[in-house]
Amino acid sequence: MTIVACLAASVALVGCGKENDDDVGDGPLLTEIIFDEGGGITYGSSFEYDNQNRITKMTNYDYWGEDFVNTFSYNSEGDLTSLTWGDYVGTITFTKSGNTITLNNDRWGDVVFELNAQGLLGKYTREGSIYTYQYQGKNLTIMTEDYDEGDDYKTFTTSTFTYDDKKSPFYHCKTPQWYFVWRYDGLFGNQNNPKTTIFTRDGSVRGTYTFEYTYNDDGFPTTITFKESFGDDDDDDVRTTNITLKYTD
């Protein structure tokens, strides 16, 4: 899945999940993000929060004018306990026991998340897929997927990430980090903003992704130029998306 396709599935950006960090504190919260792929193709999301800076509602809208709404519920410990995902999937519930979180939904099959000693997502398994995650500080640097369906199909993919030194758009958000890493293929849930991502499959480079930013006076990104390069990096194989972000005062 390409990054833009991943975003379009339900477009949120980067950097949530530091609910236990004393240094995060209060500050600007991302309220809206708009993606423009050119040719009149625009889509985006708006966000609502509770008084603890956790996302409670995310409204996703596309260029057909259709809205798709997620609502989030938490327990007194700050754990995400349920998520609504539209009529087809229904409500997803999450059960936490120690460092293990189990997803409960008939359409999703067997899904388990395992947190590492720092409380970050370390491993995610779903049926034939096993994802593992490595970090430098609180930035994901390597994500691997081992997908196996026996003799019929097997692949091994790796994504590597580099970052800037600025705060991510959801830096002050306190929705758990594992949710964003899981839902957005490891691209989100980091402390800083991604600069490059290199995607390989079975040892061959299949995609190179770059992010260029402008920042506001608080050091948060307000625009992003996102480029996807495929094949031999020929200009015809580069897709550009321009992203605009808005925050609370």
PyMOL commands that set and color helices and strands:
alter all, ss='L'
color gray80, all
select helices_A, chain A and resi 3-9+86-89+177-183+235-237
alter helices_A, ss='H'
color red, helices_A
select strands_A, chain A and resi 30-36+42-49+55-61+67-74+80-84+91-97+100-104+111-115+121-126+129-136+139-148+154-163+194-201+204-215+221-229+238-247
alter strands_A, ss='S'
color yellow, strands_A
deselect
rebuild
show_as cartoon
